[in-house]
């Protein structure tokens, strides 16, 4: 755990519990100035850290969790980072698998990526800030629940130009897991707004279902995709039947 983040958590816990440096100094039988120097220098022995945690009624596991929550998470990649992903099919493959909480073993089993290559890709994603590669090839995801690709960025354009077509062209042997609905209507502005709100709720429900499925074994899950769209649209063959507007000579 990083020293700066540890001391940030300890300060927060002192404040949250209504305690001061003076209170902590009294408990440790040292001067208040010593505590101030300890927090200013952000240097502490393991024994002293344990004493502070005991005073704050924190164990090391709880401290580690709070420190982890202090680490920044990504809401979005930069355009340069998205281009880097798009230039390497295996890199974006590993990135998406990690975002969907795939174990490394499952990636290697399902795709043409061996362990050394997978670790290399994880190292690249670590440098990009998408995850943290831990000892023994463990991974901690560093993207937020609100993570989105860049609007009109390379990945979003790929999804619109090729991904959606592939989504509807693909055929599945598991028809009981498919549901494709289409609706069309003439809507007022208020109804359009209501429909947009409903679509966002569906997106949130999909994310919630993903989180609820995390404890389920990999073998009992399947990759599902949901496309939600609401836009002004007139079928092409309707547009071709429009009357040509006559030009009025002035």
Long-range contacts (C-beta under 8 A, 24 or more apart in sequence): 1-63, 1-64, 1-67, 2-67, 3-42, 3-43, 4-42, 5-67, 5-70, 5-71, 6-42, 6-49, 6-63, 6-67, 7-39, 7-42, 8-70, 9-63, 9-66, 9-67, 9-70, 10-39, 10-52, 10-56, 11-39, 12-66, 13-56, 13-58, 13-66, 14-56, 17-56, 19-56, 24-52, 24-55, 27-55, 28-52, 28-55, 68-140, 71-132, 71-142, 72-129, 72-142, 73-142, 73-143, 73-144, 74-129, 74-130, 74-142, 74-143, 74-144, 74-147, 75-143, 75-144, 75-146, 75-147, 75-148, 76-147, 76-148, 76-149, 76-150, 77-128, 77-130, 77-149, 77-150, 78-150, 79-150, 79-153, 79-154, 81-128, 82-149, 82-150, 82-153, 82-154, 82-155, 83-154, 84-124, 84-128, 85-154, 85-155, 86-154, 86-155, 86-158, 88-121, 90-117, 90-121, 91-121, 91-124, 91-125, 92-155, 94-118, 94-121, 94-122, 94-125, 95-121, 95-125, 95-130, 98-122, 98-125, 98-130, 98-131, 98-139, 98-141, 99-130, 99-141, 99-143, 99-147, 100-210, 100-223, 101-141, 101-214, 102-218, 103-218, 104-137, 104-139, 106-218, 145-207, 164-227, 167-225, 167-227, 174-222, 177-222, 177-224, 184-233, 192-230, 195-230, 196-230, 199-228, 199-230, 202-226, 202-228, 203-228
